């Protein structure tokens, strides 16, 4: 059994307790306009071109059978012509051309993971499944989590909440120590507009998860990304806080906005329209204001 993995990142300090190895799955059922990992959205291998690494040798253009590479093209690669043969990647001397995504087995991933186990043991770390959305591939994720638990490794799943509940309860929950659960937008219409899907399943799964966590001892951490003018509004943050309070959750983690994703979009030739307001860092004052909005909903940070 293989699945498409974007990256395996070791020595991470940002994706759970202790030192962790993060497995990024490729593919996501949401289409958030601000996605920090736009290269993880498609459940398919893609071609990336990094202009900062390119030395303009045009070795790639010489071998492209579709003549899809043109130095005069702003994006360098005509994605409509490109057939993803990846001949350009094979001849690129600088690594500017690269593939995004690789098919791996659970055994392939565990080889990486087990090398880092001494760091897990000394720091209280473990393995985090992220993405994309790792719960798009529940059978694979389940086997990976099971192998981790068999090796006494702490497991954490980062999810958008858009998954099949029955599969989760049966195949993921028994092997999962912690869930990082994103609640981005509380209003359903806003969620459709900015994330591409309704949040009905996300809200329903969250309610069930809170109940299940009490009986199974699963730690649930709610997170909300702060996106200027979209999620970082008084209406949304207060609404999320009130919803959480109603369901017995009294904390939420606010994720500071990161505007580096537009550069990633360029690498994969994404035609996403980028609002200028989403290209700057959030100020300290703006972040503090968001904390006040959450506090209105009787939630602590």
Secondary structure per residue as TSV (DSSP state, phi and psi in degrees):
chain	resnum	aa	ss	phi	psi
A	1	X	-	360.0	125.8
A	2	X	E	-124.3	154.3
A	3	X	E	-142.9	165.5
A	4	X	E	-85.4	118.9
A	5	X	E	-112.1	132.6
A	6	X	E	-77.2	-45.7
A	7	X	E	-166.5	150.4
A	8	X	E	-117.2	115.1
A	9	X	E	-113.3	117.8
A	10	X	E	-92.2	170.6
A	11	X	E	58.2	37.5
A	12	X	E	-89.0	138.4
A	13	X	S	-116.5	5.4
A	14	X	S	-113.3	0.6
A	15	X	S	-124.1	45.3
A	16	X	S	126.2	178.1
A	17	X	S	-69.4	146.9
A	18	X	S	68.6	-166.9
A	19	X	S	-84.4	130.3
A	20	X	E	-131.4	156.9
A	21	X	E	-106.8	126.0
A	22	X	E	-108.2	126.3
A	23	X	E	-104.1	112.5
A	24	X	E	-93.9	114.5
A	25	X	E	-82.0	148.7
A	26	X	-	-102.9	129.1
A	27	X	-	118.0	134.7
A	28	X	-	-150.2	138.4
A	29	X	S	-78.1	-13.6
A	30	X	-	-94.9	163.6
A	31	X	-	-137.7	63.4
A	32	X	-	-66.2	132.9
A	33	X	T	-66.1	-21.3
A	34	X	T	-107.0	14.8
A	35	X	-	-46.1	124.6
A	36	X	T	-73.6	-18.7
A	37	X	T	-124.8	66.0
A	38	X	G	-60.4	-23.5
A	39	X	G	-72.4	-8.1
A	40	X	G	-96.6	-4.8
A	41	X	S	-67.3	-51.1
A	42	X	S	-78.2	134.7
A	43	X	S	-86.7	55.7
A	44	X	S	-157.0	153.4
A	45	X	-	-69.3	136.9
A	46	X	E	-125.5	168.9
A	47	X	E	-103.9	133.2
A	48	X	E	-117.6	139.4
A	49	X	E	-125.1	120.8
A	50	X	-	-103.9	106.9
A	51	X	T	-64.1	-26.3
A	52	X	T	-73.2	-21.4
A	53	X	T	-98.0	-15.7
A	54	X	-	-69.8	133.4
A	55	X	-	-106.4	9.4
A	56	X	-	55.9	38.6
A	57	X	-	-80.5	-19.6
A	58	X	-	63.4	23.3
A	59	X	H	-60.9	-35.6
A	60	X	H	-65.6	-41.4
A	61	X	H	-64.9	-33.8
A	62	X	H	-68.0	-28.6
A	63	X	H	-102.0	-4.5
A	64	X	-	-73.5	114.6
A	65	X	T	-71.0	-17.8
A	66	X	T	-100.9	0.4
A	67	X	-	52.0	45.2
A	68	X	-	-90.3	-6.1
A	69	X	B	-108.1	126.9
A	70	X	-	-145.7	121.5
A	71	X	T	-62.9	-21.1
A	72	X	T	-85.2	-9.3
A	73	X	S	-79.1	128.4
A	74	X	T	-55.0	-36.5
A	75	X	T	-96.4	4.3
A	76	X	S	69.3	-38.6
A	77	X	B	-117.4	127.7
A	78	X	-	-82.4	103.1
A	79	X	T	-68.1	-20.7
A	80	X	T	-72.8	-29.4
A	81	X	T	-88.8	-31.7
A	82	X	-	-62.1	131.4
A	83	X	-	-106.7	7.9
A	84	X	-	59.2	44.4
A	85	X	-	-79.5	-20.8
A	86	X	-	64.9	21.5
A	87	X	H	-63.0	-32.5
A	88	X	H	-64.6	-35.8
A	89	X	H	-65.3	-38.9
A	90	X	H	-64.2	-30.7
A	91	X	H	-104.3	-5.4
A	92	X	-	-69.8	116.7
A	93	X	S	-78.0	-20.6
A	94	X	S	-100.7	-11.0
A	95	X	S	83.1	9.7
A	96	X	-	-64.5	-34.9
A	97	X	E	-93.4	127.5
A	98	X	E	-150.6	160.2
A	99	X	E	-89.6	147.1
A	100	X	E	-113.6	107.1
A	101	X	-	109.9	143.3
A	102	X	E	-149.3	136.2
A	103	X	E	-76.9	121.8
A	104	X	E	-130.7	154.6
A	105	X	E	-94.2	168.1
A	106	X	H	-60.0	-39.1
A	107	X	H	-63.7	-38.9
A	108	X	H	-59.1	-45.6
A	109	X	H	-68.4	-40.4
A	110	X	H	-64.9	-28.2
A	111	X	H	-61.8	-39.8
A	112	X	H	-68.2	-46.5
A	113	X	H	-61.5	-47.8
A	114	X	H	-66.3	-23.9
A	115	X	H	-64.6	-27.8
A	116	X	T	-95.7	0.8
A	117	X	H	-58.3	-37.5
A	118	X	H	-58.0	-34.3
A	119	X	H	-71.3	-35.9
A	120	X	H	-62.4	-46.3
A	121	X	H	-65.0	-36.5
A	122	X	H	-84.3	-21.4
A	123	X	H	-111.0	-6.3
A	124	X	T	75.4	27.8
A	125	X	-	-92.2	-156.8
A	126	X	E	167.8	-150.9
A	127	X	E	-112.9	135.4
A	128	X	E	-118.5	130.3
A	129	X	E	-97.3	124.3
A	130	X	E	-135.9	-164.9
A	131	X	S	-172.5	-146.2
A	132	X	S	47.5	-160.1
A	133	X	-	-127.3	103.9
A	134	X	G	-62.9	-24.5
A	135	X	G	-85.6	10.3
A	136	X	G	-73.8	-21.9
A	137	X	G	-121.5	62.2
A	138	X	H	-61.4	-44.3
A	139	X	H	-57.9	-42.3
A	140	X	H	-67.9	-47.5
A	141	X	H	-60.2	-38.4
A	142	X	H	-61.1	-47.3
A	143	X	H	-64.6	-38.0
A	144	X	H	-65.8	-45.4
A	145	X	H	-62.4	-40.2
A	146	X	H	-61.8	-43.1
A	147	X	H	-63.6	-37.2
A	148	X	H	-64.1	-46.7
A	149	X	H	-64.2	-35.2
A	150	X	H	-62.7	-22.4
A	151	X	T	-106.0	20.4
A	152	X	T	56.1	44.3
A	153	X	-	-110.7	130.9
A	154	X	E	-63.1	137.2
A	155	X	E	-120.8	142.2
A	156	X	E	-141.0	138.6
A	157	X	E	-120.3	125.7
A	158	X	E	-96.8	125.4
A	159	X	E	-141.6	152.7
A	160	X	-	-81.7	-10.4
A	161	X	S	88.2	-1.0
A	162	X	-	-97.1	85.0
A	163	X	S	-149.4	170.6
A	164	X	-	-79.8	116.7
A	165	X	H	-64.1	-45.0
A	166	X	H	-59.1	-42.7
A	167	X	H	-64.8	-41.9
A	168	X	I	-60.7	-48.9
A	169	X	I	-61.6	-37.5
A	170	X	I	-84.4	-41.4
A	171	X	I	-105.9	-21.8
A	172	X	I	-108.7	-48.5
A	173	X	G	-53.5	-40.2
A	174	X	G	-65.1	-17.7
A	175	X	G	-118.4	13.4
A	176	X	-	-116.9	123.5
A	177	X	S	-84.7	-38.6
A	178	X	E	-139.6	144.0
A	179	X	E	-123.4	124.6
A	180	X	E	-94.6	114.4
A	181	X	E	-114.1	117.8
A	182	X	E	-85.4	125.8
A	183	X	-	-118.8	104.3
A	184	X	-	-88.6	-48.4
A	185	X	-	-137.5	131.6
A	186	X	S	-85.8	-27.0
A	187	X	S	-82.0	129.0
A	188	X	H	-64.1	-42.3
A	189	X	H	-66.4	-39.1
A	190	X	H	-63.8	-38.1
A	191	X	H	-64.8	-40.6
A	192	X	H	-63.1	-42.3
A	193	X	H	-66.5	-44.7
A	194	X	H	-100.7	-17.5
A	195	X	H	-118.6	-6.5
A	196	X	S	86.2	-10.4
A	197	X	S	-141.8	162.7
A	198	X	-	-69.1	153.4
A	199	X	S	-96.8	9.6
A	200	X	H	-57.3	-47.3
A	201	X	H	-65.4	-37.8
A	202	X	H	-63.7	-45.7
A	203	X	H	-66.7	-42.4
A	204	X	H	-62.6	-45.6
A	205	X	H	-63.5	-36.2
A	206	X	H	-64.2	-44.6
A	207	X	H	-60.1	-42.1
A	208	X	H	-68.1	-37.5
A	209	X	H	-65.5	-40.1
A	210	X	H	-60.9	-41.9
A	211	X	H	-66.8	-44.6
A	212	X	H	-65.2	-37.3
A	213	X	H	-62.2	-31.2
A	214	X	H	-69.3	-32.7
A	215	X	H	-89.5	-25.4
A	216	X	H	-105.4	-7.9
A	217	X	T	75.8	25.0
A	218	X	-	-82.7	129.2
A	219	X	E	-79.8	130.8
A	220	X	E	-117.5	122.3
A	221	X	E	-115.1	118.9
A	222	X	E	-88.6	135.1
A	223	X	E	-129.9	143.8
A	224	X	E	-130.5	118.6
A	225	X	E	-74.0	136.7
A	226	X	-	-92.5	109.5
A	227	X	-	-116.7	117.9
A	228	X	T	-51.9	127.0
A	229	X	T	76.2	-4.2
A	230	X	T	-119.5	-69.9
A	231	X	T	-95.3	-26.9
A	232	X	S	-85.7	56.6
A	233	X	S	-121.5	156.9
A	234	X	H	-61.1	-43.0
A	235	X	H	-59.8	-47.0
A	236	X	H	-71.3	-48.1
A	237	X	H	-68.0	-39.0
A	238	X	H	-66.8	-40.0
A	239	X	H	-63.3	-42.6
A	240	X	H	-63.7	-44.0
A	241	X	H	-62.0	-41.9
A	242	X	H	-65.8	-40.1
A	243	X	H	-61.4	-46.0
A	244	X	H	-64.1	-42.5
A	245	X	H	-59.9	-39.3
A	246	X	H	-63.2	-25.7
A	247	X	T	-109.1	24.2
A	248	X	T	77.1	15.9
A	249	X	-	-105.9	124.2
A	250	X	-	-114.4	10.7
A	251	X	B	-137.9	153.2
A	252	X	-	-148.5	142.4
A	253	X	E	-98.5	122.2
A	254	X	E	-93.6	124.3
A	255	X	E	-94.6	118.8
A	256	X	-	-61.2	143.2
A	257	X	-	-69.7	136.5
A	258	X	-	-119.6	113.2
A	259	X	T	-91.3	21.6
A	260	X	T	-84.3	-8.3
A	261	X	H	-66.9	-29.2
A	262	X	H	-58.0	-34.3
A	263	X	H	-66.0	-35.6
A	264	X	H	-66.5	-36.8
A	265	X	H	-59.6	-40.8
A	266	X	H	-63.1	-38.1
A	267	X	H	-62.2	-37.2
A	268	X	T	-97.9	7.5
A	269	X	T	72.3	27.1
A	270	X	-	-68.3	140.9
A	271	X	-	-98.8	21.7
A	272	X	-	-60.3	136.2
A	273	X	-	-83.4	123.7
A	274	X	-	-108.0	115.6
A	275	X	-	-68.4	135.2
A	276	X	G	-57.5	-31.3
A	277	X	G	-65.0	-18.5
A	278	X	G	-94.9	10.2
A	279	X	G	-105.3	4.4
A	280	X	S	-117.6	157.8
A	281	X	-	-74.2	149.1
A	282	X	-	-76.4	134.7
A	283	X	-	-76.2	162.9
A	284	X	H	-62.2	-38.4
A	285	X	H	-64.1	-40.7
A	286	X	H	-64.6	-40.6
A	287	X	H	-64.2	-42.7
A	288	X	H	-64.1	-36.0
A	289	X	H	-65.4	-39.1
A	290	X	H	-62.6	-38.7
A	291	X	H	-62.2	-37.4
A	292	X	H	-66.8	-38.7
A	293	X	H	-60.2	-42.9
A	294	X	H	-65.4	-40.4
A	295	X	H	-61.2	-29.3
A	296	X	H	-63.2	-26.4
A	297	X	T	-89.9	15.1
A	298	X	T	65.0	39.9
A	299	X	-	-121.0	143.1
A	300	X	B	-100.8	161.2
A	301	X	-	-113.4	360.0
